[in-house]
């Protein structure tokens, strides 16, 4: 009895093996791959940066073992390694088709010198990234990417309606923030209270903009009670007799321009900004930088008097003695 049972068990084992072996062989492409070949490869993509030929060339080597033997995860990985590909979806369609959906990277900003950030907040690298136009320039430590993206988004909201356009945001390794505007102006915000300092400047900016034809060249917000500004150098006066207003014949002479060592002006702004009051600070501003202006906002809660300033070794405008 016992010997007969073992023979039956062995027979069943052989029968199951004979049934399972062809199935396993077909699924792994060991044989009969030509009986169920992959005859069609369907691709859906935007084709902005990745062509259909590139996708086909990446997937084709993995389709030769037959419909059942195709490993979709390997096809997805091969296509995802192409430049500009963010992710890939793959599925089989009976009896002979493989369908791919390819999602390309959507660049949101430039990161550093030659990398990009996509709309999911991920850094990626592609050839020719430096040639892309119209993207904001962001920079900082890689582990602070989320902070830089959030700060840039906050700045976009704050700058709405100001007439100023942000071109770049930089976070230094020491944590200092800097903005570059599309006009070429630079705004230094420092490491602490960057958002309140920026808001303080933008609250005053409409009044300052009305007194000047264009944006400033440099803004330093790294002060406790105010900020410093430098405006672009004024255009040179036209030569005599050129026909423009000035010293041409028969025309009233134009008023003399301020010399390089002329009086620099500063506006002390009251806490509620009712008006501007000019102060002569020629002894505090370098003679070679006559267009510099210092804006101070008295803070009654600050232990530092409104007539003084925290020395800043990085500022191009010297501190009050």
C-alpha positions as CSV (number, residue, x, y, z in Angstrom):
1,X,0.0,0.0,0.0
2,X,2.7,2.4,1.0
3,X,4.7,1.7,-2.2
4,X,1.6,2.3,-4.4
5,X,1.0,5.6,-2.7
6,X,4.5,6.8,-3.4
7,X,4.2,5.8,-7.1
8,X,1.0,7.8,-7.4
9,X,2.5,10.8,-5.8
10,X,5.5,10.6,-8.1
11,X,3.2,10.3,-11.1
12,X,1.3,13.4,-10.1
13,X,4.5,15.3,-9.6
14,X,5.7,14.4,-13.1
15,X,2.4,15.3,-14.6
16,X,2.3,18.7,-12.9
17,X,5.9,19.4,-14.0
18,X,5.0,18.6,-17.6
19,X,2.1,20.9,-17.5
20,X,3.9,23.8,-15.7
21,X,7.1,23.6,-17.7
22,X,5.7,24.9,-21.0
23,X,3.9,27.7,-19.2
24,X,7.0,28.8,-17.3
25,X,9.1,28.5,-20.5
26,X,6.6,30.8,-22.4
27,X,6.5,33.3,-19.6
28,X,10.2,33.5,-19.5
29,X,10.8,33.5,-23.2
30,X,12.6,30.2,-23.2
31,X,10.7,29.0,-26.3
32,X,7.7,29.8,-28.5
33,X,8.6,33.5,-28.4
34,X,8.0,33.7,-32.2
35,X,4.5,32.4,-31.7
36,X,3.4,35.3,-29.6
37,X,5.7,38.2,-30.7
38,X,5.3,41.8,-29.8
39,X,4.3,43.4,-33.0
40,X,3.2,46.8,-31.9
41,X,4.7,49.5,-29.6
42,X,2.4,52.3,-28.8
43,X,3.8,55.5,-27.3
44,X,2.0,58.6,-25.9
45,X,4.1,61.6,-25.0
46,X,4.5,65.3,-25.5
47,X,7.6,64.9,-27.6
48,X,9.0,68.3,-26.7
49,X,12.4,67.0,-25.6
50,X,12.2,63.3,-26.3
51,X,11.5,61.8,-29.7
52,X,9.6,58.7,-30.6
53,X,12.7,57.3,-32.1
54,X,14.6,57.6,-28.8
55,X,11.8,55.9,-26.9
56,X,11.6,53.0,-29.5
57,X,15.4,52.5,-29.4
58,X,15.4,52.3,-25.6
59,X,12.4,49.8,-25.4
60,X,13.0,47.6,-28.5
61,X,15.8,45.4,-27.1
62,X,13.5,44.3,-24.3
63,X,10.7,43.2,-26.5
64,X,12.3,40.2,-28.3
65,X,11.3,37.4,-25.9
66,X,7.6,37.5,-26.8
67,X,4.5,39.0,-25.5
68,X,4.3,37.0,-22.3
69,X,8.0,37.3,-21.5
70,X,8.2,41.1,-21.6
71,X,9.1,42.5,-18.2
72,X,7.3,45.8,-18.0
73,X,9.5,47.1,-15.1
74,X,12.6,46.7,-17.2
75,X,11.0,48.5,-20.1
76,X,9.9,51.4,-17.8
77,X,13.4,51.6,-16.3
78,X,15.1,51.7,-19.8
79,X,12.9,54.5,-21.1
80,X,13.1,56.4,-17.8
81,X,16.9,56.6,-18.2
82,X,16.5,58.9,-21.3
83,X,17.2,62.6,-20.7
84,X,14.1,64.7,-20.0
85,X,12.0,61.7,-19.0
86,X,10.4,62.0,-15.6
87,X,8.5,58.8,-15.4
88,X,7.0,56.1,-17.6
89,X,3.8,53.9,-17.5
90,X,3.8,50.6,-19.4
91,X,1.1,47.9,-19.9
92,X,0.4,45.0,-22.2
93,X,-2.5,44.8,-24.6
94,X,-3.5,41.4,-26.0
95,X,-2.5,39.9,-28.2
96,X,0.7,41.6,-29.4
97,X,1.0,45.3,-28.2
98,X,3.0,47.1,-25.6
99,X,1.7,50.6,-24.7
100,X,3.9,53.3,-23.1
101,X,2.9,56.6,-21.6
102,X,6.0,58.9,-21.2
103,X,5.9,62.0,-19.0
104,X,8.6,64.5,-19.7
105,X,10.3,66.7,-17.2
106,X,8.6,70.1,-16.8
107,X,11.4,72.6,-15.9
108,X,10.3,75.1,-13.3
109,X,13.6,76.9,-12.6
110,X,17.3,76.7,-13.1
111,X,19.3,75.4,-10.2
112,X,22.9,76.6,-9.9
113,X,25.0,76.6,-13.0
114,X,23.8,73.7,-15.0
115,X,20.9,71.9,-13.3
116,X,17.2,72.3,-13.4
117,X,14.3,71.9,-10.9
118,X,11.0,70.4,-12.2
119,X,7.5,71.2,-11.1
120,X,7.6,68.5,-8.4
121,X,10.5,70.2,-6.7
122,X,13.1,67.7,-7.9
123,X,16.6,68.5,-9.3
124,X,17.5,66.9,-12.6
125,X,20.3,67.3,-15.1
126,X,20.1,67.4,-18.9
127,X,22.4,68.5,-21.6
128,X,21.9,72.1,-22.8
129,X,20.2,73.3,-19.6
130,X,22.2,76.5,-19.6
131,X,20.6,77.5,-22.9
132,X,17.0,77.4,-21.6
133,X,15.5,80.9,-21.6
134,X,12.7,82.4,-19.5
135,X,13.3,80.3,-16.3
136,X,14.1,81.9,-12.9
137,X,17.6,81.3,-11.6
138,X,17.7,79.7,-8.2
139,X,20.8,78.7,-6.2
140,X,21.7,77.3,-2.8
141,X,22.7,74.1,-1.0
142,X,20.8,71.1,-2.4
143,X,19.4,70.2,1.0
144,X,17.8,73.7,1.2
145,X,16.0,73.4,-2.1
146,X,12.6,73.4,-0.5
147,X,13.4,76.6,1.4
148,X,14.6,78.3,-1.7
149,X,11.5,77.3,-3.7
150,X,9.2,78.5,-0.8
151,X,11.1,81.8,-0.5
152,X,10.9,82.4,-4.2
153,X,7.1,81.8,-4.1
154,X,6.7,84.2,-1.2
155,X,8.7,86.9,-3.0
156,X,6.5,86.5,-6.1
157,X,3.5,87.3,-4.0
158,X,5.2,90.3,-2.3
159,X,6.4,91.8,-5.6
160,X,2.9,91.7,-7.2
161,X,2.0,95.1,-8.4
162,X,5.4,96.6,-7.6
163,X,6.7,96.8,-11.2
164,X,9.8,94.9,-10.1
165,X,10.5,91.5,-11.6
166,X,12.5,88.8,-9.8
167,X,15.1,87.1,-12.0
168,X,17.1,85.1,-9.5
169,X,17.1,84.0,-5.8
170,X,20.3,82.9,-4.1
171,X,20.8,81.4,-0.7
172,X,24.4,81.4,0.4
173,X,26.1,78.5,2.3
174,X,25.9,80.8,5.4
175,X,22.2,81.4,5.0
176,X,22.2,84.9,3.4
177,X,19.4,85.7,0.9
178,X,20.0,87.8,-2.2
179,X,17.6,88.7,-5.0
180,X,18.5,89.7,-8.6
181,X,15.9,91.7,-10.5
182,X,15.3,91.6,-14.3
183,X,16.5,95.2,-14.4
184,X,20.0,94.2,-13.1
185,X,19.4,95.5,-9.6
186,X,20.6,93.5,-6.6
187,X,18.8,93.3,-3.3
188,X,20.7,92.0,-0.3
189,X,18.4,90.7,2.5
190,X,20.8,89.0,4.9
191,X,20.3,85.9,7.0
192,X,17.7,87.1,9.6
193,X,14.2,88.5,9.1
194,X,14.5,88.4,5.4
195,X,10.8,88.4,4.7
196,X,9.9,91.3,7.1
197,X,12.8,93.4,5.7
198,X,11.6,92.8,2.2
199,X,8.1,93.7,3.1
200,X,9.3,96.9,4.7
201,X,11.1,97.9,1.6
202,X,8.2,97.1,-0.7
203,X,5.8,99.1,1.5
204,X,8.0,102.2,0.9
205,X,8.9,101.4,-2.8
206,X,5.8,103.0,-4.4
207,X,6.8,106.4,-3.0
208,X,10.5,106.0,-4.0
209,X,9.6,104.8,-7.5
210,X,7.6,108.0,-8.1
211,X,10.7,110.1,-7.6
212,X,12.9,108.1,-10.0
213,X,12.6,107.1,-13.7
214,X,13.8,103.5,-13.1
215,X,14.7,100.9,-10.5
216,X,17.7,101.2,-8.2
217,X,21.0,99.5,-9.0
218,X,21.5,98.2,-5.5
219,X,19.5,97.8,-2.3
220,X,20.9,96.7,1.1
221,X,18.2,95.6,3.6
222,X,20.7,94.2,6.1
223,X,20.0,97.0,8.7
224,X,18.0,97.0,11.9
225,X,16.1,100.3,11.3
226,X,16.1,100.9,7.6
227,X,17.9,100.2,4.3
228,X,20.4,101.6,1.9
229,X,20.0,102.2,-1.9
230,X,22.1,103.2,-4.8
231,X,20.6,104.5,-8.0
232,X,22.2,104.1,-11.4
233,X,24.6,106.8,-12.6
234,X,22.8,109.6,-14.4
235,X,23.3,109.9,-18.1
236,X,26.1,112.2,-19.2
237,X,25.1,115.8,-20.3
238,X,24.9,116.3,-24.1
239,X,27.9,118.2,-25.6
240,X,27.5,121.9,-26.4
241,X,25.8,122.8,-29.6
242,X,24.4,119.3,-30.1
243,X,20.9,120.7,-30.3
244,X,19.7,119.2,-27.1
245,X,18.7,121.2,-24.1
246,X,21.9,122.4,-22.4
247,X,24.5,124.8,-23.7
248,X,23.4,125.1,-27.3
249,X,23.4,128.5,-28.9
250,X,20.3,130.6,-28.2
251,X,19.1,128.3,-25.4
252,X,19.1,128.7,-21.6
253,X,22.1,127.0,-20.1
254,X,21.2,123.8,-18.1
255,X,21.8,123.9,-14.4
256,X,25.2,122.4,-13.4
257,X,25.3,118.7,-12.5
258,X,26.4,117.6,-9.1
259,X,30.0,116.7,-9.0
260,X,31.5,113.4,-7.9
261,X,32.1,114.9,-4.5
262,X,28.7,116.5,-4.3
263,X,26.2,116.2,-1.5
264,X,24.5,112.8,-1.2
265,X,21.0,112.7,0.2
266,X,19.2,110.5,2.6
267,X,15.6,110.2,3.5
268,X,14.7,109.5,7.1
269,X,11.3,107.9,7.0
270,X,8.9,108.2,10.0
271,X,7.2,105.1,11.2
272,X,4.0,105.9,9.4
273,X,5.9,107.4,6.4
274,X,4.0,110.8,6.3
275,X,6.8,112.5,4.4
276,X,10.4,112.4,3.5
277,X,13.0,114.7,5.1
278,X,16.4,115.2,3.4
279,X,19.6,115.0,5.5
280,X,23.1,116.1,4.4
281,X,25.2,113.0,4.9
282,X,28.1,113.8,2.5
283,X,30.6,112.8,5.2
284,X,29.1,109.4,5.5
285,X,28.9,108.4,1.8
286,X,32.0,107.7,-0.3
287,X,32.7,110.4,-2.8
288,X,32.9,107.9,-5.7
289,X,29.3,106.8,-5.0
290,X,27.3,110.1,-5.0
291,X,24.0,108.3,-6.0
292,X,23.9,106.3,-2.8
293,X,20.9,107.0,-0.5
294,X,20.3,105.7,3.0
295,X,16.7,105.0,4.1
296,X,16.2,104.7,7.8
297,X,12.9,103.8,9.6
298,X,13.0,104.7,13.3
299,X,11.9,101.8,15.5
300,X,10.8,102.9,18.9
301,X,11.2,99.4,20.3
302,X,14.8,99.1,19.0
303,X,17.7,99.8,21.5
304,X,19.6,101.3,18.6
305,X,18.9,105.1,18.0
306,X,17.5,106.0,14.7
307,X,20.5,108.2,14.0
308,X,22.9,105.2,14.1
309,X,23.3,102.0,12.2
310,X,24.6,98.6,12.9
311,X,28.0,98.3,11.2
312,X,27.9,95.8,8.3
313,X,31.2,94.8,6.8
314,X,29.5,93.5,3.7
315,X,27.8,96.8,2.9
316,X,29.3,99.2,0.4
317,X,28.0,102.2,2.3
318,X,30.1,102.9,5.5
319,X,28.3,102.9,8.9
320,X,27.7,106.1,10.9
321,X,30.3,106.8,13.5
